[in-house]
Amino acid sequence: MNKKILAVAIPAVLFASNVSAYEVFSSDEGSVEVYGQLRAKLTKDEGKDIKLDDGSSRAGVNATYTVNEYFDVLGAIEYSLADEFKNRYSYIGASGDWGKVTIGKQYLTADDLWGVDNSYFYGGSHIVEGTISGGKHDSSVRYVFENDAFYVDASYAFAEDDANPEVFELFGRVNIAGFDVTAGVSQATQGHAAFELKDGDTVVGNVPAGELEDFYHTVWVERTFGDLSVGVQYASSKIESDAIDMELDRTGYGLALSYGLSEKSSVYGGYEFSEYDVKDDASSVLESNDATLVYLGAVHKFNSFFRVYGEAAYADGTTAGFTNNKNDWTVAAGATADSEMKYAIGARVYW
C-alpha cells in the first residue's frame, strides 16, 4: 500500500462500446467476440517538448452464453497493449430480467459512471473520486439493474485482511422532465500499518497504524437539446484517518457541452472548478487552494473503426493532485498550473 495520502496512482476506464467487435463464435447457445483499440496521442504542455506515445491501447474478449430464457452467464477479460502486457480487468457474471451481477477484477461503479466530462485528454479535474478505492478492485461484486423508470448500480469490494480497500458504492439515475439526474455515494476504507509522513523527501512525522476513510458523493444532471448536449456536476470528498488529526476536504463543479456538427463530427468543451482544504482536528485550515480548467476540442469519426480528435486546455491554480486524460488518471501531490495552455491530438483504430 502506498502510504502517501495524496500520492496514489489510479487507473480508470470507461468501458468500451465494442461497436467494432469481431464475433468469433455465435450459436443459439451464445457468442464470443474479440475487440480492441489501438491509440496514439501527441501532447504539448507549456514549457515542455512535444510528446508522442501510446494512448492506452487495449484488447479484450467478451463471452455470453444462454442457460435458459431467463438466465445468461457472461465473462470478460481485457489487457493493456501499452508498455507492458497487463490485465485491466477480468470478471464473470450472470444477467437476466432481474439485472446483471459481475464478480472479479473490475471497475467500480463511481469510476465507471464517472460524471460530466467530454474531454479526451485533460478534463475530469472536478471529479474527486477514487483516491482510496483506486477506481477498480481485484475482489469486487457489482450489480446493475435498469428499466424504463430508473437505473441502479452498486459495488462492494472486499478488504481481504487490509490487502485491499473495502469499498461500498451506490448510484441511481432517473429521468425528470427530460433531464437525466444521476446521484451516488462511495465509501472506501483502507487499514494501514505505521509509516513515516513525508513532505517530498523530508520526514515530517510518524503516523501510527490505523484506518483511512474516503467518503465521496456526487450528483450530475444531463440533457440533450437537439444536437446540443449539456451536463453539470457537483462532487465532494472527505478523506480522514483515525491515526492522525487531519482531514482533506475536496469539492468540484463541472460544466460540459457537446454539439454535433454532423453524423460524424462534433465539437465539445467544458469548464471545471475545484478546491480543497487540509484541516486539523479543530477544523483549522492548514492549507487551501483552488484550480480552474477550461477545455475545448473536436472529434471526427470516419466510421465505427477510426476516429481522430484534438483538444486545447487552459489550466490555472493548484488541485489536491489530479490530472486526467479521460481513461487513465493519476493522483500526485500538488498539481499546479500558472495560467498554462495545453494541446493534444489523438487517433484511435478499433476492431
TIVOFI-579654 format. One record per atom (N, C-alpha, C): x, y, z; residue in one letter. Coordinates in steps of 0.001 Angstrom, whole numbers, padded with zeros to 6 digits, always signed. Atoms other than C-alpha are relative to their C-alpha. Example, Ala and Ser with C-alpha at 12.3 -4.5 7.8 and 13.67 -1.06 7.14 Angstrom:
% TIVOFI-579654
+000890-001190+000000A +012300-004500+007800A +000900+001200+000000A -000820-001190-000060S +013670-001060+007140S -000770+001090+000730S 
END
This chain:
% TIVOFI-579654
+000843-001204+000000M +000000+000000+000000M +000870+001242+000000M -000703-001274+000010N +001213+003491-000840N -000456+000810+001200N +000356-000665-001245K +001321+005374+002455K -000193+001504-000150K +000206-001432+000194K +001139+008876+000918K -001460+000249-000380K +001423-000224+000206I -002450+010060+001189I -000254+000689-001338I +000227-000774+001219L -002077+012447-001756L +000849-000490-001152L -000807+000519+001106A +000056+010225-003981A -000404-001430-000287A +000535+001312+000289V -001989+007340-005272V -000219-000104-001499V +000194+000194+001433A -001760+006089-008847A -001300-000749-000222A +001330+000568+000182I -005225+005289-010144I -000305-000171-001487I +000473+000169+001369P -006080+003720-013469P -001518+000025-000037P +001443-000024+000128A -009587+004300-014689A -000378-000194-001450A +000413+000257+001369V -011608+003360-017775V -001491+000224-000137V +001394+000057+000376L -014897+003941-019481L -000137-001226-000895L +000082+001256+000721F -015998+000519-020746F -000219+000242-001490F +000100-000148+001449A -015611+000144-024496A -001393-000390-000479A +001317+000321+000539S -018825+000159-026510S +000046-001250-000867S -000207+001215+000784N -017393-002647-028676N -000868-000042-001253N +000774-000052+001235V -019338-001456-031714V +000734-000744-001103V -000797+000602+001050S -016473-002772-033850S +000501-001387+000365S -000476+001306-000440A -016038-006075-032019A -000196-001042-001104A +000061+001079+000980Y -015353-009151-034164Y -000548-001252+000664Y +000631+001180-000584E -017632-012084-033437E +000695-001259-000526E -000753+001189+000407V -015547-015266-033456V -000812-001270+000185V +000866+001161-000195F -018308-017617-032313F -001416+000476+000266F +001397-000351-000228S -022088-017456-032451S -000876-001219-000266S +000949+001103+000149S -024832-020033-031934S -001204+000314+000856S +001167-000178-000854D -028156-020457-030187D +000378-000001+001475D -000445+000079-001390E -026167-021104-027010E +000661+001279+000488E -000670-001219-000420G -024263-017801-027018G +000966+000509-001047G -000934-000600+000945S -021465-015799-028589S +001275+000428+000717S -001280-000503-000482V -017828-014751-028176V +000493+001047-000995V -000517-001046+000868E -016388-011512-029536E +001338+000506+000494E -001318-000564-000271V -012891-010078-029726V -000019+001461-000427V -000006-001424+000318Y -012335-006328-029663Y +001322+000619+000441Y -001202-000704-000428G -009588-003789-029219G +000030+001424-000504G -000234-001378+000425Q -008371-000238-029618Q +001507+000239-000052Q -001367-000481+000094L -005019+000990-030886L -000057+001525+000011L +000073-001444-000190R -004376+004566-029802R +001381+000635-000137R -001227-000798+000024A -001772+007245-030377A -000367+001423+000376A +000281-001388-000374K -001526+010740-028919K +001270+000822-000043K -001077-000976+000075L +000637+013802-029404L -000386+001163+000907L +000346-001030-000978T +000712+016272-026486T +001097+001057+000089T -000933-001111-000178K +002325+019662-025918K -000461+000837+001174K +000243-000837-001161D +002401+021308-022492D +000916+001207-000040D -000768-001237+000009E +003642+024839-021918E +001363-000199+000651E -001355+000118-000525G +007416+024931-021450G +000601-001376-000134G -000504+001359+000159K +007829+021274-022436K +000013-000382-001472K -000077+000487+001366D +008740+019412-025613D -001252-000787-000365D +001098+000820+000490I +006161+017660-027760I +000254-001461+000370I -000106+001391-000421K +005477+014118-026554K -000940-000866-000826K +000783+000960+000774L +004303+011219-028711L +000065-001353+000688L -000015+001296-000666D +003218+007999-027045D -001307-000753-000222D +001183+000826+000052D +000704+005206-026789D -001108+000651+000818D +001122-000617-000699G -002747+006390-025757G -000860-001001+000725G +000735+001003-000772S -003741+003453-023536S -000729-000994-000903S +000565+001032+000865S -004299+000843-026243S -000356-001231+000821S +000436+001179-000735R -006115-002318-025159R -000713-000978-000923R +000727+001024+000743A -007686-005570-026369A -000674-000925+001001A +000725+000848-000928G -010207-007936-024851G -000928-000988-000682G +000947+001019+000468V -012715-010766-025169V -001240+000051+000885V +001271+000105-000706N -016405-010838-024196N -000686-001304-000398N +000730+001235+000287A -018430-014041-023922A -001318-000002+000749A +001325+000114-000615T -022139-014593-023231T -000638-001306-000453T +000655+001271+000307Y -023964-017929-023031Y -001368-000051+000680Y +001369+000099-000512T -027658-018667-022526T -000185-001317+000753T +000330+001184-000794V -028586-021065-019723V -001462-000379-000235V +001409+000178+000353N -032335-020629-020242N -000541+001362-000401N +000559-001261+000490E -034714-017890-021379E +000017+001116+001042E -000025-001001-001057Y -034383-016115-018037Y +001407+000274+000547Y -001295-000026-000680F -030681-016553-017289F +001137-000185-001000F -001210+000083+000809D -027399-015854-019127D +001226+000054+000904D -001284-000149-000679V -023810-016299-017964V +000940+000763-000930V -000880-000831+000808L -021046-013993-019126L +001387+000072+000617L -001363-000204-000462G -017343-013308-018846G +000690+001009-000885G -000743-001003+000760A -014923-010587-019937A +001416+000101+000534A -001382-000219-000392I -011192-010012-019915I +000602+001023-000955I -000621-001024+000825E -009149-007060-021158E +001426+000236+000455E -001412-000225-000285Y -005412-006374-021391Y +000467+001302-000625Y -000660-001182+000536S -003372-003237-021869S +001024-000418-001047S -000991+000244+001040L -001244-003104-025030L +001046+001100-000013L -000955-001102-000106A +000939-000264-023805A +001406-000558+000246A -001388+000393-000233D +004491-000578-022427D +000121-001433+000483D -000018+001381-000475E +003647-003855-020720E -001374-000622-000170E +001243+000743+000194F +001029-006514-021351F -000597-000275+001377F +000505+000036-001360K -001082-006041-018234K -001517-000127+000010K +001435+000205-000121N -004527-007221-017202N -000692+001245+000538N +000782-001155-000443R -007000-004327-016935R -001191-000459+000835R +001067+000586-000800Y -009958-006391-015744Y -000305-001405-000495Y +000439+001353+000363S -011314-009943-015740S -001086-000405+000991S +001106+000332-000887Y -014692-010977-014361Y -000952-000980-000672Y +001076+000842+000483I -017543-013445-014695I -001299+000507+000622I +001258-000483-000555G -021238-012914-014058G -001201-000687-000606G +001272+000515+000495A -024865-013563-014851A -000954+001169-000198A +000954-001075+000283S -027723-011494-016249S -001357-000576-000357S +001373+000375+000319G -031466-011616-016778G -000887+001209+000164G +000931-001104-000208D -034593-009521-016377D +000181+000645+001371D -000226-000487-001364W -033577-009110-012731W +001246+000892+000112W -001193-000840-000020G -030366-007257-013687G +001241-000783-000385G -001273+000650+000312K -026683-008153-014026K +000916+000046+001214K -000969+000096-001084V -024180-009332-011411V +001335-000449-000589V -001341+000395+000427T -020426-009494-012059T +000902-000074+001228T -000944+000155-001104I -017634-010659-009748I +001402-000162-000571I -001387+000133+000431G -013860-010408-010040G +000714+001334-000007G -000774-001231+000147K -011404-007707-011066K -000725+000899-000985K +000806-000860+000857Q -013434-004809-012425Q +000012+001434+000510Q +000100-001403-000373Y -014002-001083-012392Y -001262+000208+000816Y +001100-000204-000926L -016237+000107-009586L -000988+001024-000553L +001113-000794+000516T -019497+001988-010020T +000359+001467-000217T -000270-001440+000096A -018326+005549-009299A +000966+000310-001128A -000997-000254+001024D -015363+005272-011633D -000537-000282-001394D +000542+000349+001306D -017255+003621-014475D -001021+001034-000467D +000990-001014+000374L -020157+006092-014422L +000646+001365-000168L -000866-001180+000112W -017621+008920-013886W -000739+001306+000228W +000688-001270-000182G -019743+012003-014485G +000044+000853-001243G +000058-000963+001101V -019805+015123-016642V +001416+000333-000446V -001353-000221+000523D -016605+015087-018718D +000037-000467-001446D -000054+000340+001417N -016441+015218-022528N +001424-000080-000528N -001381-000112+000443S -012656+015561-022664S +000621-001351-000338S -000820+001165+000301Y -010345+013033-024308Y +001333+000042+000739Y -001335-000129-000568F -007264+014369-022518F +000031+000629+001400F -000316-000813-001169Y -007477+016988-019776Y -001122+000144+001011Y +001129-000252-000886G -010945+017050-018210G -000095-000975+001157G +000251+000861-001148G -012258+015460-015045G +000620+000467+001289G -000689-000485-001208S -010382+017609-012526S -000954+000218+001161S +000981-000242-001057H -013609+018239-010588H -000542-001289+000607H +000540+001274-000462I -014418+014526-010138I +000992-000607+000984I -000996+000290-001045V -012674+013877-006818V -000240-001377+000627V +000283+001344-000509E -013377+010118-006515E +001209-000909-000189E -000947+001064+000264G -011216+007033-006240G +001361+000102+000632G -001336-000150-000578T -008284+008255-004153T +000395-001222+000817T -000290+001194-000788I -008520+005262-001814I -000490-001266-000705I +000546+001198+000648S -010731+002853-003768S +000842-000419-001188S -000798+000309+001174G -008430+003090-006783G -000798-000071-001278G +000810+000030+001208G -011372+003142-009178G -000349-001397-000470G +000305+001389+000314K -011154-000609-009707K +000535-000865+001129K -000335+000846-001144H -010691-003616-007440H +000146-001446-000463H -000252+001391+000374D -009338-007164-007684D -001083-000954+000480D +000970+000910-000620S -012089-008661-005495S -001289+000756+000283S +001199-000812-000157S -015422-006975-006055S -001216-000664-000624S +001291+000438+000531V -019099-007628-006746V -000749+001244-000448V +000737-001155+000508R -021168-005285-008889R -001357-000458-000526R +001352+000303+000431Y -024913-005254-009525Y -000577+001200-000744Y +000607-001053+000815V -026707-003252-012241V -001410-000431-000380V +001381+000252+000423F -030444-003016-012873F -000528+001255-000691F +000530-001141+000745E -032205-000832-015418E -001335-000373-000622E +001258+000135+000737N -035751-000417-016688N -000396+001379-000522N +000423-001270+000590D -037797+002370-018259D -000117+001121+001031D +000225-001011-001037A -038212+004159-014909A +001282+000463+000683A -001196-000391-000750F -034786+004094-013256F +001157-000949-000284F -001236+000781+000143Y -031209+002775-013209Y +000664-000061+001373Y -000686+000184-001278V -029421+001334-010139V +001313-000732-000260V -001324+000596+000191D -025711+000483-009934D +000713+000000+001355D -000636+000106-001308A -023952-000809-006796A +001217-000905-000074A -001219+000804-000083S -020495-002202-005980S +000376-000231+001452S -000617+000271-001297Y -018948-003897-002975Y +001334-000685-000260Y -001344+000549+000162A -015215-004623-002750A +000529-000468+001344A -000430+000648-001233F -013655-006926-000153F +001385+000473+000439F -001270-000482-000552A -010864-005757+002145A +001064-001092+000037A -000912+001144-000043E -009281-009230+002495E +001194+000258+000934E -001031-000247-001030D -007386-008528+005736D +000874+001204-000328D -000665-001271+000320D -006496-004993+004610D +000969-000099-001170D -000813+000084+001209A -004745-006272+001488A -000533+000966-001061A +000661-000926+000914N -007232-004080-000418N -000883+000950+000812N +001004-000822-000682P -009539-001200+000474P -001360-000689-000024P +001386+000446-000001E -013086-002091+001475E -000848+001143-000547E +000726-001052+000701V -015499-000190-000770V -001471-000373-000132V +001413+000147+000304F -019258+000267-000944F -000454+001225-000780F +000473-001101+000841E -020839+002359-003712E -001424-000272-000458E +001385+000115+000454L -024469+003011-004633L -000366+001232-000803L +000393-001091+000886F -025643+005123-007577F -001355-000310-000614F +001279+000155+000668G -029007+005719-009210G -000224+001117-000998G +000317-001013+001011R -030392+007570-012208R -001485-000052-000321R +001387-000107+000426V -033884+008802-013072V -000102+001142-001005V +000265-001075+000947N -035321+010977-015809N -001153+000835+000528N +001007-000922-000518I -037233+014026-014588I -000214+001106-001020I +000368-001027+000975A -038998+016171-017210A +001055+000147-001093A -000979-000038+001072G -036398+015242-019830G +001440+000130+000466G -001340-000119-000555F -033399+015683-017522F +000414-001330+000638F -000562+001186-000642D -031257+012650-016618D +000760+000432+001246D -000602-000376-001273V -030369+013007-012935V +000665-001234+000612V -000764+001099-000582T -027634+010764-011506T +000594+000455+001329T -000564-000320-001312A -026575+010701-007847A +000560-001274+000615A -000568+001181-000633G -024422+008415-005766G +000955+000323+001114G -000939-000117-001110V -022204+007819-002765V +001000-001141-000083V -001046+001003-000069S -018973+005918-002249S +000724+000140+001328S -000795-000006-001227Q -017272+004945+000987Q +001084-001060-000125Q -001146+000895+000103A -013797+003426+000890A +000854+000131+001250A -000867-000013-001176T -011681+002438+003896T +001185-000921-000249T -001225+000778+000159Q -008118+001147+003987Q +000784-000012+001296Q -000861+000110-001161G -006291-000145+007019G +001464+000117-000404G -001415-000184+000333H -002600+000736+007155H +000873-000223+001227H -000989+000147-001062A +000492-000013+009200A +000610+001366+000314A -000696-001246-000331A +002615+002662+010870A +000967+000359-001128A -000916-000445+001054F +004650+004763+008440F +000471+001420+000287F -000534-001354-000114E +006662+007963+008100E -000787+000932-000907E +000693-001008+000784L +004798+011051+006933L +001034+000932-000599L -001035-000770+000686K +006842+012895+004307K -000583+001177-000756K +000257-001131+000877D +006787+016267+002602D +001109-000025-001033D -001068+000275+000950G +008695+015357-000531G +000894-001090+000557G -000927+000978-000571D +011814+013579+000732D +000254+000247+001484D -000232-000361-001402T +011644+015199+004178T -001024-000666+000911T +000886+000619-000977V +010201+013209+007076V -000490+001066+000970V +000576-001041-000853V +007800+015494+008973V -000745-000584+001197V +000669+000606-001142G +006310+012976+011392G -000173-001486-000196G +000275+001428+000045N +005319+009412+012175N -001483-000241+000248N +001418+000297-000094V +001825+008025+011689V -000166-001428+000531V +000223+001355-000522P +000691+005057+013833P -000952-000787-000891P +000915+000844+000760A -001256+002143+012421A -001439+000474+000200A +001379-000453-000101G -004883+002963+011688G -000773-000294-001271G +000877+000204+001148E -007550+003286+009020E -000269+001334-000684E +000265-001178+000810L -008002+005785+006211L -001366-000155-000651L +001355+000070+000557E -011542+006616+005029E -000241+001144-000972E +000379-000998+000998D -012814+008439+001952D -001497-000121-000248D +001434-000029+000288F -016494+009402+001762F -000230+000979-001144F +000190-000786+001218Y -017428+010649-001710Y -001478+000008-000377Y +001364-000056+000521H -020785+011876-003003H -000062+000988-001157H +000084-000828+001197T -021857+013448-006259T -001412-000030-000567T +001244-000038+000754V -024843+014461-008376V +000266+000756-001296V -000127-000726+001259W -024999+015433-012028W -001289-000119-000809W +001218-000104+000808V -027719+016417-014490V +000412+000199-001452V -000309-000094+001421E -027643+015969-018264E -001291+000091-000812E +001141-000053+000910R -029970+016832-021112R +000490+000335-001398R -000307-000269+001395T -029895+016919-024894T -001094+000871-000602T +000905-000908+000701F -031456+019772-026879F +000356-000064-001482F -000358+000165+001397G -031366+018638-030485G +001421-000520-000137G -001399+000399+000188D -027674+018496-031466D +000892+000412+001167D -000772-000494-001135L -026562+020120-028201L -000254-000844+001245L +000100+000733-001269S -025836+018066-025068S +000676+000822+001091S -000487-000819-001107V -025342+019815-021707V -000010-000833+001275V -000051+000689-001285G -024261+018456-018334G +000658+000862+001057G -000611-000703-001131V -023490+019933-014906V +000168-001009+001138V -000298+000966-001067Q -021995+018163-011867Q +000567+000686+001226Q -000598-000358-001291Y -021201+018654-008197Y +000581-001277+000599Y -000643+001159-000622A -018770+016314-006424A +000748+000443+001247A -000669-000341-001251S -017314+016227-002906S +000599-001243+000630S -000685+001108-000653S -014879+014037-000975S +000615+000481+001307S -000666-000262-001275K -013705+013930+002629K +000850-001216+000350K -000932+001061-000361I -010618+011881+003486I +000525+000292+001404I -000502-000167-001352E -009703+011355+007128E +000531-001324+000531E -000621+001175-000598S -007664+008962+009239S -000246+000013+001498S +000141+000075-001450D -008231+007702+012761D +001362-000049+000697D -001343+000050-000574A -004443+007677+013241A +000611+001386+000190A -000502-001373-000128I -003821+011419+012783I -001184+000955-000011I +001064-001000-000077D -005914+014534+013482D +000084+000917-001217D -000113-000740+001246M -006076+015645+009867M -001063-000499-000961M +000944+000418+001026E -008627+015644+007049E +000190+000836-001254E -000074-000669+001295L -008697+016556+003376L -001399+000093-000576L +001311-000243+000605D -011900+018108+002003D +000197+000522-001421D -000096-000426+001399R -012270+018419-001774R -001397+000165-000594R +001270-000283+000651T -015116+019890-003837T +000259+000365-001446T -000158-000310+001409G -015579+020109-007584G -001320+000321-000674G +001164-000394+000792Y -018001+021709-010053Y +000385-000079-001468Y -000322+000140+001410G -018173+020915-013750G -001169+000318-000911G +000952-000246+001071L -019983+022055-016894L +000596-000580-001274L -000491+000615+001232A -019656+020029-020114A -001030+000175-001105A +000858-000237+001159L -021056+020771-023576L +000518-000806-001188L -000361+000681+001235S -021102+018842-026839S -001022+000361-001069S +000902-000401+001083Y -022533+019904-030195Y +000341-000803-001250Y -000206+000797+001196G -022981+017619-033187G -000071+000844-001252G -000033-000744+001256L -021915+019271-036429L -000584-000808-001146L +000532+000925+000991S -022862+016221-038469S -000099-001365+000661S +000074+001346-000568E -023380+012496-038016E +001367-000501+000446E -001334+000494-000284K -019598+012058-037868K +000876+000975+000781K -000858-001009-000624S -018220+015305-036421S -000722+000729+001116S +000566-000773-001098S -018760+017154-033165S +001099+000826+000661S -000898-000808-000813V -017178+019828-031009V -000469-000109+001442V +000346+000130-001406Y -017066+019774-027229Y +000842+000976+000823Y -000737-000890-000890G -015936+021890-024303G -000456-000195+001434G +000360+000127-001395G -016009+022160-020565G +000684+001017+000876G -000566-000871-001029Y -015393+024341-017531Y -000047-000755+001316Y -000081+000711-001270E -014227+022845-014225E +000675+000867+001060E -000585-000725-001139F -013527+024413-010845F +000068-000959+001176F -000159+000871-001162S -012150+022521-007855S +000750+000741+001092S -000676-000607-001146E -010965+023457-004379E +000200-001042+001083E -000237+000933-001096Y -009530+021711-001360Y +000508+000732+001223Y -000485-000483-001288D -008809+022324+002327D +000621-001166+000750D -000602+000950-000927V -006430+020426+004587V -000185+000566+001399V +000363-000508-001317K -007649+020740+008198K +000589-000852+001112K -000411+000769-001170D -006515+019728+011683D -001247-000388+000796D +001131+000503-000782D -008700+018279+014462D -000939+001095+000471D +000850-001108-000431A -010022+021720+015417A -000644+000713-001188A +000547-000550+001243S -011135+022337+011793S +000697+001280-000431S -000795-001125+000474S -008455+024961+011368S +000582-000349-001365S -000494+000240+001349V -007422+025305+007726V +001510+000181-000021V -001458-000059+000085L -003747+024477+007294L +000460+000328-001412L -000336-000276+001390E -003757+024682+003511E -001273+000031-000806E +001186-000125+000826S -006319+025788+000960S +000394+000492-001384S -000293-000402+001375N -006148+026033-002829N -001191-000309-000896N +001023+000308+000992D -008363+026022-005896D +000634-000007-001383D -000510+000117+001360A -007960+025387-009596A -001134+000124-001003A +000947-000148+001103T -009708+026196-012859T +000547-000706-001229T -000381+000663+001244L -009649+024110-016026L -001078+000254-001046L +000905-000201+001121V -011216+025010-019370V +000560-000765-001197V -000476+000739+001166Y -011006+022688-022385Y -000966+000146-001163Y +000775-000108+001236L -012199+022808-025987L +000586-000965-001011L -000515+000986+000933G -011949+020066-028577G -000988-000345-001092G +000831+000466+001108A -013304+018397-031688A +000367-001437-000308A -000226+001397+000361V -013702+014799-032838V -000712-000293-001312V +000613+000444+001251H -014355+013274-036259H +000099-001511-000069H +000060+001454+000093K -015461+009647-036556K -000223-000368-001465K +000116+000370+001399F -014740+008431-040079F -001002-001141-000171F +000939+001108-000052N -016641+005234-039267N +000117-000612+001392N -000053+000608-001333S -017039+002843-036334S +001388-000543+000334S -001318+000575-000210F -013408+001733-036784F +001102+001040+000224F -001094-000979-000027F -011453+005006-036907F -000517+001389+000338F +000330-001377-000355R -011603+008438-035305R +001258+000789+000316R -001081-000908-000389V -009334+011465-034769V -000610+001104+000851V +000511-001032-000887Y -009640+014206-032161Y +001154+000913+000429Y -000985-000970-000470G -007855+017310-030909G -000596+000829+001117G +000492-000706-001176E -008077+019368-027742E +001021+001029+000484E -000820-001021-000655A -006739+022536-026124A -000603+000273+001364A +000485-000243-001358A -006959+023336-022406A +000786+001125+000649A -000611-001054-000813Y -006266+026250-020086Y -000114-000425+001458Y -000013+000431-001398A -005236+025392-016517A +000654+001063+000862A -000552-000982-000924D -004639+027693-013561D -000373-000384+001426D +000263+000295-001403G -004282+027033-009836G +000607-001322+000429G -000550+001219-000599T -003500+024047-007610T -001130-000918+000439T +000945+001007-000462T -005502+020880-007116T +000668-000818+001098T -000581+000924-000970A -005020+018185-004497A +000709-001126-000724A -000821+000924+000739G -003012+016422-007166G -000724-000839-001015G +000782+000771+000949F -005303+015439-010049F +000309+000409-001428F -000101-000199+001450T -004586+015081-013761T -000723-001153-000678T +000816+001026+000642N -006577+013129-016350N +000104+000080-001514N +000128+000022+001455N -006594+012006-019980N -001161-000895-000416N +001287+000661+000194K -010086+010512-019826K -000006-001456+000407K +000057+001422-000281N -009133+006868-019477N +001061-000490+000980N -001037+000370-000965D -006026+006774-017263D +000409+001262+000739D -000326-001216-000727W -005549+009305-014490W +000781-000317+001259W -000944+000183-001096T -003120+009816-011602T -000188+001076+001049T -000034-000961-001095V -003245+011470-008207V +001438+000145+000453V -001364-000274-000439A +000044+013115-007249A -000021+001256+000848A +000015-001121-000940A +000966+015636-004583A +000126+001327-000733A -000064-001383+000419G +000137+019198-005613G +000190+000281-001465G -000060-000382+001405A -000587+019528-009338A -000281+001491-000108A +000099-001468+000052T -000026+023231-010062T +000201+000497-001420T -000140-000641+001312A -000514+025325-013202A -000161+001505+000183A +000033-001460-000084D +000085+029046-013651D -000422+000558-001355D +000578-000496+001262S -002240+030146-016486S +000671-000668-001199S -000707+000752+001033E -000843+027396-018711E -000957-000532-001061E +000741+000591+001102M -002031+026201-022120M +000563-001384-000310M -000372+001365+000354K -002001+022521-023113K -000706-000370-001296K +000560+000380+001291Y -002583+020966-026528Y +000221-001494-000234Y -000145+001426+000264A -003153+017407-027731A -000822-000396-001215A +000754+000626+001084I -004225+015417-030780I +000148-001502+000154I -000058+001441-000160G -005004+011723-030942G -000807-000706-001068G +000722+000828+000964A -006336+008876-033055A -000225-001371+000612A +000314+001349-000463R -007961+005503-032395R -000446-000858-001177R +000447+001009+000954V -008372+002419-034544V -000615-001134+000805V +000741+001025-000746Y -010966-000100-033314Y -000108-001287-000816Y +000405+001238+000665W -011649-003718-034094W -000897-000799+000926W 
END
